[in-house]
Amino acid sequence: MKPSGKPLKKRGIWRVVFPAILGIMLIGGFGGLVLIPAFAPGTAAQSADVLRSIIGPQAVAQLESVSFRIQDGINQYRYQASGGRPQISWQSPPQSIAPKPVNASMAVVNPSKSDAVATPAAIDVNVPSEPDSSSSVDWQPYGQVVNGKVVLQRALVAADPSRSYAGVALIRMDLSRLQLNMMPGTKDPVPISDMSQPIPNQGMIPPSEWNVLVAAFNGGFKAIHGHYGMMVDNETLIFPINGIATVAVYKNGDVRMGVWGTDITPSADIIAYRQNCPPLIENGQVTNYVDNPSRQLWGLTQTADATWRTGLGLTQDGRYLIYAVGNGTTAGSLATALQTGGAYWGMQLDINSSYEHFVTYQASDSGAGSAPVAQSLLSQMADDPAIYLKPYPRDFFYLTIRQ
């Protein structure tokens, strides 16, 4: 009996259909990663995750560089077409602040060209900030006042003369009155082995700390992009790597920053740490790493790509932690901004607009036990500002009032 040809026809159809479906997915993913983000940057993260599962993280990193160049060109055009309007601005409240320039190479962004450079309504601007000589930036009070003292300050600076549309927002956090905490996400980083005990409320700020909560901000790269070390509550999620920039919290509440293996070494006193990429700043100086194009060194990214970047710095006396977030920012301009803000050590955190978050909190009018009211730092931060008050997939930092 002659075998039926139908099964062969079906297999033949799938030989055509499957590559076609895969091709459509790749074209859609490419468009979502390279073209669409130029007009709607927040879509890049979802497209990148889809493509990584198909073509791998290194190929996606190459495509992201193409996307960054397209976005940079479009932003340059928008800046010219708008008559020189900066594309980074504070979240909206009404009272404006006019910061003063700091120097020729690091000018403060002119607030007259931004309709959202403002003082949050919750700030008491009559509470003076303490004088400080470690920074040439004109810091302005920001966020809630704790026991009559300013604990957060902010400034907006321009760190790259070749990109007039870009700016870097700096937040200075007073560690003499605030405690730095770290939290892994619900999905990343994935622990290297079973932890001795689960981390309470993993992926969100514990409700038991809402009454002393002041601010929160994003963490670093996903584990797939470098396997940088992380410890939380004495539980090691990923082992540390020598030579990598690290921020560490000690039992007594002190925060230190530096290179693991030299500035920071293994100690029973360390209760938490987070690593991410090589250092941006060491001993007050911008490092040569910022000009190193090695993707392997920088978690598959390019230091010269201009995109949204975030970073973290620490002053020499260890009193002030400095968070930086900027659009159209390279690794070098991010480092320069942190250095101008007074950072003696500095490191990069996450990049891309989908992952940059800085949020402040105020007590709710709804009474005890209610979630605090969250507000994003910048109007360009599109995600729900309450993301860290509920389970979140990525790691982050948060600050509470020091007891």
N, C-alpha and C positions, 0 to 999 in steps of 0.2 A: 504493500500500500504506500502510495506517495504521501510523504509527510505534508501536513498543512503549512502554508506559508504565512499564516496570520501572526504567530509569535515572532517570526523574523521581521515582519512589517512593523510590529509594535516596538521591537528593539531598535529598528531603524529610525522610527519616529523619535524615540527618546535620545538617540544620538544627535539629532538635530535640535530637539526642544531644550534639552538640558544645557548645552552650550549657549543657546539663545537666552535662556533665563539667567544664566551666570553672567553673560555679557551685559544684559540689562541692569543687573544688580551692580556690576562694576561701574558701568557708565553713570548710573544713578548715584552710587557712592562717591564717584569722582566729582560729579557736579555738586553733590552736597558738601564735599570737603573743600573743593578748590574754587568753585564759582559762587555758589549761594552764600557762603560766609562773608564774601566781600560786601554783600548788601545786608545780610542778617547773620553776624558773627556767631550768635548763640547756637546756630544749627551745626557747627563744626564738630562738637563733641560726639553727638549721636552718629554722624556720618563716619567719623574716625573709628568708633568702636565697631561698627558694622564691617568696615573695610579691614580692620586688623584681624578679624576672624577669618577673612578670606585670603588676603595677600600678605599678612604679617605686619608687625610693628615697624620694621625698618623701611619697607616700601611706603607705608602710610606717612612716616616721618618725612620722606622725600616729597610726597604730595603736599604735606602741610607747608613745607617751605615755599612751594609754588603759590599756595593760597595766601601766605603771608605777604609775598611780593605783590600779588594782585591787590590785596587789601591796602597795602601801603601806598600804592599808586593811586588808588581811588580816594584814599583819605587825603593825599596831597592835593588832588584835584578839588575835593570838597572844601578844603581849607581856603584855596584860592577863590573858588566860586562864591564862598560865603563872606568874602571880604576879611578874612583872617580871624574867623571864630574858632576858638579852641574846641576840641572834641572830647574833652574830659571836664566834668563839672560836679560840684557837690550836690548831694540830694537836696531837695527843694526849699526848705523854710525861708522866711521872708527877709530877715535883716542881713544886709550885706557887710562884708569885711573887705578892706583894701590892704592886703599885705604889701610890704615894701620889698624892692629888689635886694638880692643878697650879693651878687657880683656879676661881672659881665658874662661869664661862661655858664652861670647857673641862675638865670633870672626867674623871678616868680611870675607865673602866668598872670597876665593882666585880667583881673576880674571884671573889668568893664566890658569885656568881650564875651562874658558868660553870664547868662541870666540865672544861674543856679549856684554861684559862689555865695554862700550864706552861712549864717550862724544858726544851728539847730535851736528850735524854740525852747528846748529843755535847759539850755545853757544859761548860767548866770554870768554874763560877761563882766560883771563888777568884781568877780572873784579873780584876783590877779594870778598869773602864772609865776612860778618861782624863777628868778634869773638863772641863766646857765650859759657858760662860756664854751661848751663843747660843740656848739652848732651856730652857724651864721644865719640860720633860717629864722624868720619872724613867726614863731609858733603862736597859734590862736587857740583859746580854750575850746574844748569839744566834749560832747557827751555829758554824762552825769557828774556832778560834784560830790565827792565822798568826804564826809566829815568836814565840810567847809574847804576842802582842798581840790584843786584841779588835778585829775589823774590821767587825762588824755588831752593831747594837743594835736593840732593838724596844720599842715601847710601844703601848698600846691606849687610845684617847681617845674621848670622846663630844663630837661637834662640833655637835649640833643638839638644843637643849632640847625642841623640839616632837616629836622622834622618839626616845623613850627606848629603843626596841628597837635602835636603830642605833649603830654605832661605827665608828671609823676606825683601822685598824692602820697604824702607822708603822714603817718600817725606815730606820735611819741607816747609811750606808755610808761608810767612811773611805777617801777617794780618795788619801790620802798613801801607802796600802798596797795599794790596789786600782785596777785599770785597767778603765774602762768600754768596752765593745765593743757594736757594733750589728750586727744580721743581718736582711736581708730574708727574707720567707717564700718558699716555693716558688711561691705563687700571687699574693701581694700584698705590697708594691706592684708593679704591672707596670711595668717600665722604659719611659720615654718614647721611648727609641731604643735601638739596639744598643749594648751596652757594649763598651769596648775589650778587655776580658778578662772571663771569667766569674768570679763570686765563689766561691771554694772552699767546698765543703760547704754550699751555699746552703740556708737553711732549718733548719740544725741547728748546734749548737756543734761545731766541728771536734774530732775525737778527739785531735789533737795538743795540744789545750789542756785536756783532761780532768784532767790531773795538777795543774793550777794553777787549776781552776775552783772558784769560791766560791758564786755565786748567779746567778739569771737572773730576768727579769720581762718582762711583756707590753709591746708597743709601743703605737702609736696607732691612729687610725681607718683603715679601708680607703680606698684611693685614691678610690673612688666618692663618698666622703663629705667631699670638700673638696680633694682633690689636693694635700695638704700635702707639702712637700719632704722628700726623703731622699737622703743620700749615704752610701755605705759603701765603705771602702778606696779613697777617691779616685774612686769611680765614682758619677756622678750618676744616680739612678733617676728622681727627679722634681725639677724645678727648684723652688727655694725661693720663697716668697711673702712680700713685704714686709708688716710689721705682725703677723706670726704668731709665736707663742711657739716658741722653738727651743732645743734642747740640742745643743751641738757639741763634738766631740773634736778636739784639735789634735795635731800631730806629736809634741810633747814629752809627750803624755799628759794635758795639762790639759783640764779640762771646764769649759765656760762655758754659761750659760743667759741668755736674754733675748729681746728682740724682734728679728727679722731686719730689717736695714736701719738700725737705730739702735744697739742694744746689741751685736749681732753683724753683722758686715759680711763680704762675700766676701773670702776670703784664701787664698793658696796653702798656708798652714799648716793649714787645716782639712782633716781626712781623713775626717770623718763628721759628719752632722747628721741630726736628725729634728725635724720640725715637727708641731704639732697644736693647732689652735684658737687663740683669743686668749690672752694671758697671764692666769693667775689671780692672780699676785703680781708686782709690780714694785717694786724698791727697798724691799722690806720691807713694802709695803702691799698689801692686797687691792684689786684693780682694780674699776672700775665695770662691766667686762665681765661679771662674774658675775651681774649683774642684768639684762643685756640679753637679751630674749626672742627675738632674731632667730635663726631656724633656719639661715639661710644663713651667719651668722657662726660658728655652732657646729657645722658639719658636719651640718646638718639636725636636730640634737637640740635639746632645750629645757633651759635651765640650771636651771629650777625643778623638773624631774622628779626624783623621789627614786628612785634605783636604785643598783646597784653601780657605783661609779666608781673609777678609779685616777688617780693623778697623780704628778708628779715635781717635786722642789724642790732647790735648791742654796743652801747657806749663803753669807753675804756674803764670807767668806774663801776660798770655793771648795773647802774641805776635805771637807765632808760632802754627799753626795747623799742625798736623802730620798725614799723611795717611800711612797705612801699608797694604801690600798685600804679602801673602806668600803661598807657596805650602807645602804640608805635615805639616800643622800647626794646633795645638790644640788651644783651647781658652787660655790656660796657656802660650804657647810659643808666641802667638800673643801679649798677655799682656806684656810679658817680653821684646819683641822687641820694643813695644811702649815706655815702661818705659826707656829702654836704649837710645832711641831717645830723651828723655827729657820730655815725657808726664807726667803731674801731675794728669790729669784725662784721662780716656780712655774708649772707648766703641767699641763693635763689630758692624760692618756693615754686608753686605751680605756675603754669603759663596757660594762655588762651582765655578769652573772655568768658567762656562757659564755667570756668573754675575759679575766677577771682571773686572773693567775697570778704568784705569787712563789715561787721554789723555791730551796732551799739544797742544797749537795752535800757529801758526805763520801767519802773514798777507800773503795773496795770492799775487802773481805777476800779477794776472789778473785785478787788479785795484779795486777802491772803489766799495763797494757793493757786492763783490765776497765773497764766503764762505772762511773762513780761512783754512789753511792747518793743518790737524790733524795728530798727531802721538801718538801711544800707548807707554806706559812706558816699557812694557816687550814684548819680542818676543813671549811669550806664550799666550798673549792676542790676540785671533784669530779673534774677531769680527772687522768689519769695524770701524776704529777709528773715523769716522765721525758720529757715531750713535746718538750723542746728538745734531747734527745740523739739524736733521729731527725728526719727531715724534717718540718717543720711549715709550714702554709700561710701564716701571718701573721708579720709582723716582730716582733722582740723585742730586748731588751738582755741582755747577760750580763757578769759581773764576774770577772776573773781576778787572781791575785796579781801585784802590780806587780814587775817585774824590775829 
